[in-house]
């Protein structure tokens, strides 16, 4: 049913690539990608790699993620996926306003973490402790989605 999953955050360099890579490990038979509402793109047009601090914290916890290139969320991209997982209700509202056809297939990555879903905060440019906390939330959320989607 949900064979193509898109994970979305703001810049596509911290939370969504982390979610993408963890979901891909959990659900290797599914197509999983990520994008950003305001993706971090270099002036020459290439997307940024994953935030070095996010990558380092993941490695500290035993995760080794491939090279990443941030990409901008677009209508064309959204149309290619069955399920869109976002980090915050604000992301869900943005998608509903800008891409109303995708509203029904957009849910929080932290949907199953607590009743009504839990937002996953943006760690960008914050302390290592914040990155640790966010990684822990994403790992828990991905584990629960893995159970639901397997």
Backbone as JSON, one array per atom type, in Angstrom:
{
  "sequence": "XXXXXXXXXXXXXXXXXXXXXXXXXXXXXXXXXXXXXXXXXXXXXXXXXXXXXXXXXXXXXXXXXXXXXXXXXXXXXXXXXXXXXXXXXXXXXXXXXXXXXXXXXXXXXXXXXXXXXXXXXXXXXXXXXXXXXXXXXXXXXXXXXXXXXX",
  "N": [[0.82, -1.19, 0.0], [1.75, 1.37, 0.98], [4.31, 1.94, -0.65], [6.11, 3.75, -1.57], [7.77, 6.24, -0.01], [8.11, 9.49, 1.25], [10.14, 11.55, 3.14], [9.96, 14.5, 4.94], [11.37, 17.62, 5.92], [12.46, 20.84, 7.02], [14.99, 21.96, 5.88], [16.13, 19.73, 4.72], [18.52, 18.54, 5.57], [19.07, 17.58, 8.11], [16.91, 16.27, 9.9], [15.09, 14.99, 7.99], [16.83, 13.51, 6.14], [17.97, 11.78, 8.01], [15.71, 10.37, 8.93], [14.96, 9.26, 6.46], [17.18, 7.54, 5.82], [17.18, 5.79, 8.03], [14.6, 4.66, 7.85], [14.87, 3.4, 5.37], [16.71, 1.43, 5.99], [15.17, -0.05, 7.75], [13.0, -0.77, 6.19], [13.77, -2.19, 3.64], [12.67, -3.05, 1.24], [11.1, -1.05, 0.26], [10.7, 2.13, -1.46], [12.34, 4.95, -0.51], [12.72, 8.36, 0.13], [13.86, 11.76, 0.61], [13.07, 15.24, 1.27], [13.1, 18.87, 1.33], [11.22, 21.61, 2.61], [12.22, 24.15, 2.37], [14.73, 23.6, 0.99], [18.25, 23.18, 1.51], [20.31, 24.5, -0.69], [23.22, 24.78, -2.64], [24.83, 27.63, -4.2], [25.59, 26.93, -6.78], [23.67, 25.16, -7.47], [23.56, 22.55, -6.46], [22.35, 20.33, -3.96], [22.87, 20.57, -0.42], [24.96, 18.37, 1.53], [24.22, 16.06, 4.16], [23.88, 17.56, 7.37], [26.89, 18.09, 9.09], [27.06, 17.77, 11.92], [24.72, 16.34, 12.52], [25.26, 13.99, 11.11], [27.58, 13.14, 12.49], [26.59, 12.68, 15.09], [24.8, 10.61, 14.56], [26.64, 8.67, 13.69], [28.06, 8.32, 16.05], [26.2, 6.89, 17.45], [26.2, 4.53, 16.11], [25.22, 4.47, 13.5], [25.63, 4.53, 10.02], [25.46, 6.62, 7.47], [24.8, 7.11, 3.97], [26.24, 9.38, 1.48], [24.49, 12.4, 0.98], [22.17, 14.45, -0.82], [20.54, 17.38, -0.55], [17.18, 18.11, -1.51], [14.65, 20.06, -3.06], [11.28, 20.26, -2.05], [8.65, 19.58, -4.21], [5.71, 19.81, -6.31], [5.75, 17.87, -8.31], [7.54, 16.01, -7.19], [6.13, 15.26, -4.86], [3.94, 13.98, -6.04], [4.92, 11.52, -6.72], [4.95, 9.82, -4.54], [3.47, 7.65, -2.07], [3.08, 8.05, 0.61], [3.7, 10.68, 2.81], [5.89, 11.78, 5.17], [6.19, 14.02, 7.74], [7.94, 16.36, 9.93], [6.83, 18.25, 11.63], [3.72, 19.82, 12.63], [3.43, 22.24, 11.33], [4.73, 21.79, 8.92], [3.01, 19.96, 7.78], [0.73, 21.57, 7.5], [1.75, 23.43, 5.66], [2.14, 21.81, 3.38], [-0.52, 21.03, 2.95], [-1.67, 23.49, 2.25], [-0.15, 24.34, 0.04], [0.03, 22.13, -1.64], [-2.65, 20.77, -1.98], [-3.68, 18.34, -2.88], [-2.12, 16.44, -1.7], [-2.63, 16.34, 0.96], [-4.13, 14.3, 2.3], [-2.39, 12.16, 2.33], [-0.34, 12.83, 3.98], [1.45, 12.7, 6.95], [2.57, 12.93, 10.39], [5.96, 12.09, 11.14], [6.4, 11.38, 13.74], [3.94, 10.28, 14.45], [3.07, 7.99, 15.89], [4.25, 8.18, 18.33], [3.04, 9.37, 20.52], [-0.3, 9.99, 21.78], [-2.18, 11.56, 19.32], [0.07, 12.27, 17.97], [3.54, 13.3, 17.77], [5.66, 16.06, 17.5], [8.84, 16.48, 15.89], [11.55, 18.21, 16.84], [13.57, 20.8, 15.28], [17.0, 20.4, 15.07], [18.99, 21.95, 14.01], [21.94, 23.85, 14.13], [22.04, 23.75, 16.86], [22.82, 22.42, 20.18], [24.87, 19.45, 20.75], [23.5, 17.75, 22.42], [20.85, 18.28, 21.78], [20.75, 17.31, 19.15], [21.23, 14.61, 19.77], [18.86, 14.02, 21.19], [16.92, 14.45, 19.18], [17.7, 12.52, 17.28], [17.15, 10.21, 18.79], [14.34, 10.42, 19.01], [13.64, 10.2, 16.29], [14.59, 7.63, 15.68], [12.92, 6.1, 17.36], [10.41, 6.77, 16.25], [10.7, 5.81, 13.62], [11.02, 3.08, 14.14], [8.43, 2.45, 15.0], [6.89, 3.16, 12.73], [8.02, 1.29, 11.02], [6.99, -1.09, 12.08], [4.29, -0.72, 11.51], [4.25, -0.59, 8.71], [5.44, -2.84, 7.67]],
  "CA": [[0.0, 0.0, 0.0], [2.67, 2.51, 1.03], [5.59, 1.43, -1.13], [6.98, 4.9, -1.88], [7.65, 7.13, 1.14], [8.92, 10.7, 1.21], [10.32, 12.14, 4.46], [10.12, 15.93, 4.71], [11.6, 18.58, 6.99], [12.61, 22.18, 6.48], [16.14, 22.14, 5.0], [16.54, 18.44, 4.15], [19.91, 18.22, 5.89], [19.19, 16.96, 9.44], [15.88, 15.32, 10.28], [14.54, 14.13, 6.93], [17.74, 12.47, 5.68], [18.09, 10.79, 9.09], [14.52, 9.54, 8.82], [15.05, 8.51, 5.2], [18.17, 6.46, 5.89], [16.74, 4.8, 9.01], [13.46, 3.95, 7.27], [15.36, 2.53, 4.29], [17.3, 0.26, 6.64], [14.08, -0.8, 8.38], [12.08, -1.22, 5.14], [14.61, -2.2, 2.44], [11.86, -3.37, 0.06], [10.33, 0.14, -0.12], [11.44, 3.27, -2.0], [12.26, 6.02, 0.47], [13.53, 9.52, -0.22], [13.57, 12.9, 1.48], [13.08, 16.56, 0.64], [12.93, 19.97, 2.26], [10.3, 22.69, 2.23], [13.17, 25.17, 1.91], [15.95, 22.79, 0.95], [19.54, 23.86, 1.51], [20.9, 24.31, -2.01], [24.38, 25.64, -2.91], [24.62, 28.6, -5.29], [25.76, 26.27, -8.08], [22.49, 24.34, -7.74], [23.59, 21.23, -5.83], [21.88, 20.32, -2.58], [23.86, 20.32, 0.64], [25.02, 17.05, 2.14], [23.67, 16.02, 5.51], [24.56, 18.41, 8.35], [27.99, 17.32, 9.7], [26.77, 17.42, 13.32], [23.71, 15.27, 12.49], [25.97, 12.78, 10.69], [28.48, 12.72, 13.57], [25.78, 12.13, 16.19], [24.31, 9.31, 14.08], [27.78, 7.74, 13.72], [28.34, 8.05, 17.47], [25.21, 5.89, 17.88], [26.34, 3.32, 15.33], [24.58, 4.55, 12.18], [26.5, 5.03, 8.96], [24.58, 7.05, 6.4], [25.49, 7.46, 2.72], [26.26, 10.79, 1.08], [23.12, 12.89, 0.76], [22.05, 15.75, -1.49], [19.25, 17.98, -0.25], [16.37, 18.45, -2.67], [13.49, 20.89, -2.8], [9.96, 19.67, -2.18], [7.9, 20.11, -5.35], [4.48, 19.09, -6.64], [6.15, 16.68, -9.07], [8.11, 15.05, -6.24], [5.04, 14.77, -4.01], [3.07, 13.1, -6.81], [5.58, 10.22, -6.9], [4.98, 9.09, -3.28], [2.21, 7.19, -1.48], [3.02, 8.52, 1.99], [4.64, 11.77, 3.1], [6.09, 11.88, 6.62], [6.76, 15.33, 8.09], [8.43, 16.46, 11.3], [6.04, 19.2, 12.44], [2.39, 20.17, 12.11], [3.6, 23.37, 10.39], [5.08, 21.2, 7.62], [1.76, 19.37, 7.28], [-0.1, 22.69, 7.05], [2.37, 23.97, 4.44], [1.82, 20.9, 2.28], [-1.97, 21.12, 2.7], [-1.95, 24.75, 1.57], [0.55, 24.46, -1.24], [-0.24, 20.92, -2.44], [-3.83, 20.2, -1.32], [-3.89, 16.96, -3.3], [-1.26, 15.57, -0.89], [-2.99, 16.45, 2.38], [-4.61, 13.03, 2.86], [-1.3, 11.18, 2.45], [0.72, 13.46, 4.78], [1.34, 12.43, 8.38], [3.79, 13.17, 11.18], [6.85, 10.96, 11.39], [6.16, 11.03, 15.15], [2.51, 9.98, 14.6], [2.78, 6.91, 16.84], [5.04, 8.37, 19.56], [2.1, 9.7, 21.59], [-1.65, 10.24, 21.27], [-2.24, 12.79, 18.52], [1.34, 12.47, 17.28], [4.55, 14.13, 18.42], [6.54, 16.76, 16.58], [10.27, 16.26, 16.08], [12.1, 19.57, 16.7], [14.72, 21.04, 14.4], [18.21, 20.55, 15.86], [20.01, 22.68, 13.25], [22.74, 24.86, 14.82], [21.85, 23.65, 18.31], [23.84, 21.62, 20.86], [24.93, 18.02, 20.46], [22.44, 17.11, 23.2], [19.6, 18.41, 21.01], [20.88, 16.33, 18.06], [21.02, 13.29, 20.37], [17.43, 13.89, 21.49], [16.2, 14.34, 17.91], [18.0, 11.2, 16.73], [16.4, 9.24, 19.58], [12.93, 10.51, 18.59], [13.5, 9.67, 14.92], [14.77, 6.17, 15.77], [11.68, 5.54, 17.93], [9.33, 6.96, 15.27], [10.95, 4.89, 12.5], [10.71, 1.72, 14.61], [6.98, 2.3, 15.02], [6.44, 3.11, 11.34], [8.45, 0.01, 10.48], [6.02, -2.1, 12.51], [3.01, -0.46, 10.82], [4.36, -0.7, 7.26], [6.04, -4.12, 7.25]],
  "C": [[0.87, 1.26, 0.0], [4.05, 2.01, 0.63], [6.59, 2.52, -1.43], [6.74, 5.96, -0.81], [8.61, 8.29, 1.01], [8.94, 11.3, 2.61], [10.69, 13.61, 4.26], [10.42, 16.68, 6.01], [11.81, 19.93, 6.34], [13.74, 22.26, 5.46], [16.64, 20.9, 4.3], [18.02, 18.14, 4.39], [20.09, 17.57, 7.27], [18.15, 15.86, 9.64], [15.42, 14.41, 9.15], [15.55, 13.14, 6.36], [17.96, 11.39, 6.75], [16.91, 9.82, 9.03], [14.54, 8.66, 7.58], [15.98, 7.31, 5.35], [17.75, 5.38, 6.89], [15.55, 4.0, 8.5], [13.9, 2.98, 6.17], [16.0, 1.27, 4.87], [16.22, -0.65, 7.22], [13.17, -1.45, 7.32], [12.81, -1.28, 3.79], [13.85, -2.48, 1.14], [11.02, -2.18, -0.43], [11.26, 1.21, -0.69], [11.24, 4.44, -1.06], [13.22, 7.12, 0.08], [13.2, 10.64, 0.76], [13.68, 14.2, 0.7], [12.86, 17.62, 1.71], [11.99, 21.03, 1.72], [11.11, 23.89, 1.72], [14.55, 24.53, 1.89], [17.2, 23.64, 0.85], [20.27, 23.52, 0.21], [22.08, 25.29, -2.17], [24.09, 26.55, -4.1], [24.79, 27.97, -6.67], [24.65, 25.25, -8.37], [22.48, 22.96, -7.13], [23.1, 21.35, -4.39], [23.01, 20.03, -1.61], [23.83, 18.84, 1.02], [24.33, 17.16, 3.51], [24.51, 16.9, 6.44], [25.65, 17.58, 9.05], [27.71, 16.91, 11.15], [25.73, 16.3, 13.38], [24.37, 13.94, 12.1], [26.86, 12.25, 11.81], [27.72, 12.1, 14.74], [25.24, 10.76, 15.79], [25.44, 8.28, 14.14], [28.14, 7.36, 15.15], [27.41, 6.96, 18.0], [25.19, 4.65, 16.98], [25.68, 3.32, 13.96], [25.56, 5.16, 11.18], [25.63, 5.34, 7.76], [25.37, 7.41, 5.15], [25.5, 8.97, 2.48], [24.84, 11.17, 0.69], [23.18, 14.19, -0.04], [20.64, 16.27, -1.28], [18.51, 18.3, -1.55], [15.12, 19.2, -2.21], [12.2, 20.09, -2.98], [9.21, 20.36, -3.31], [6.63, 19.28, -5.55], [4.82, 17.79, -7.38], [6.7, 15.6, -8.13], [7.0, 14.43, -5.38], [4.18, 13.75, -4.75], [3.63, 11.68, -6.96], [5.5, 9.33, -5.66], [3.59, 8.8, -2.74], [1.98, 7.75, -0.09], [4.1, 9.58, 2.18], [4.69, 11.92, 4.61], [6.82, 13.17, 6.92], [7.13, 15.36, 9.56], [7.53, 17.29, 12.21], [4.68, 19.44, 11.8], [2.49, 21.33, 11.12], [3.95, 22.86, 8.99], [3.83, 20.6, 6.97], [0.84, 20.47, 6.75], [0.44, 23.29, 5.75], [2.01, 23.1, 3.23], [0.34, 20.98, 1.94], [-2.33, 22.39, 1.93], [-1.37, 24.79, 0.17], [0.22, 23.31, -2.2], [-1.45, 20.2, -1.85], [-4.11, 18.74, -1.69], [-3.09, 15.97, -2.46], [-1.66, 15.55, 0.59], [-3.35, 15.1, 3.0], [-3.49, 12.01, 3.05], [-0.12, 11.73, 3.26], [0.46, 13.26, 6.26], [2.65, 12.8, 9.08], [4.64, 11.91, 11.25], [6.63, 10.46, 12.82], [4.72, 10.69, 15.46], [2.22, 8.99, 15.73], [3.53, 7.08, 18.16], [4.17, 8.74, 20.77], [0.74, 9.97, 20.96], [-1.66, 11.58, 20.53], [-0.96, 13.08, 17.77], [2.26, 13.41, 18.03], [5.42, 14.77, 17.34], [7.99, 16.44, 16.92], [10.95, 17.6, 15.81], [13.34, 19.63, 15.81], [15.98, 21.25, 15.24], [19.25, 21.49, 15.24], [20.61, 23.84, 14.04], [22.5, 24.89, 16.34], [22.92, 22.71, 18.89], [23.78, 20.14, 20.45], [23.84, 17.27, 21.21], [21.1, 17.18, 22.46], [19.62, 17.42, 19.84], [20.67, 14.91, 18.59], [19.54, 13.02, 20.62], [16.62, 13.68, 20.21], [16.46, 12.98, 17.27], [17.21, 10.13, 17.47], [14.92, 9.24, 19.18], [12.72, 9.9, 17.21], [13.64, 8.16, 14.93], [13.49, 5.53, 16.3], [10.54, 5.62, 16.93], [9.48, 5.98, 14.11], [10.65, 3.45, 12.91], [9.21, 1.47, 14.57], [6.4, 2.28, 13.61], [6.83, 1.79, 10.69], [7.49, -1.11, 10.84], [4.71, -1.95, 11.72], [3.09, -0.82, 9.33], [4.94, -2.02, 6.77], [5.0, -5.15, 6.9]]
}
